[in-house]
Amino acid sequence: MSDRLGPGVLFDVDGTLADTNYLHTLAWSRALRDADEWAPMNAIHRLIGMGGDQLVLTLLGHESQAATQARPSRYKELMGDVRVFPGAHDLLWRLHGEGLTVVVATSAPDQELGPLLELLDADEAIDATTSRRRRRIFQARP
């Protein structure tokens, strides 16, 4: 398999294909509370998309392992509220049909990407994914 997939598009799934930004904000707020920390939600929201290790340090000015460890379970509680933006599924398929390589990315952990991909229901249109710790190429086109 070649490392070069050809011309394509890269989508950050969170906040672009799926309506998750406020859910991530709420998960971080709850995780901070669990760790006896606090930050205003608007400050958290501005940092969504930044990796968790950077977000906590930027937000609080110090690390909080307790908040970082609590965030995944707090987000998991909210995953049932995730919705795909209207047209996201069709857009991925249209771009795939035009011969473009479609890549979906997230700064979230890999275990959060799977459910988002299920909601998008476009596995055959997505050529590769990347998450915080893992890169996966599904198939290379000839």
C-alpha positions, 0 to 999 in steps of 0.5 A: 500500500502506498503512503500517498493516497492522492488529492483529498480532503481532511475533516476534523470530525468534532464540530465540523461533521458532528455537533460535539463542541458543547458536549466536550465543553460540558465533559471538561467542566464536569471533569474539572469539578470532579477534580475540585477545579473550576473554570468558566464554560466559555473559557473551556469552550474556546479551547475545545479542539486542543489536546486535553494535555494542553487544554488543562494547562492552558485553562488552569495554569497547571496540570490536573491529572484527576481532571484529565483522567475523569474527562473520558468517562464524563464525555462517554456519558454525553455521547448519546447526545452527539448528532451528525450535522445535516449533510455530513454523510452525503458530503463524505460520499459526494467527495468520495464519488469525485475520487478524492481521498477522504480523511477524518481526524480528531484530537480526541482518543481513538475510542471516541472516534469509533462511535462518531464514525458509526454515526456518520455511517460512511465507512466506505467513503472514508479512506483514512482516520487519525486520532490522538494516538492512532492513524489508520488507513482503510484502503488505498485507491488505485 
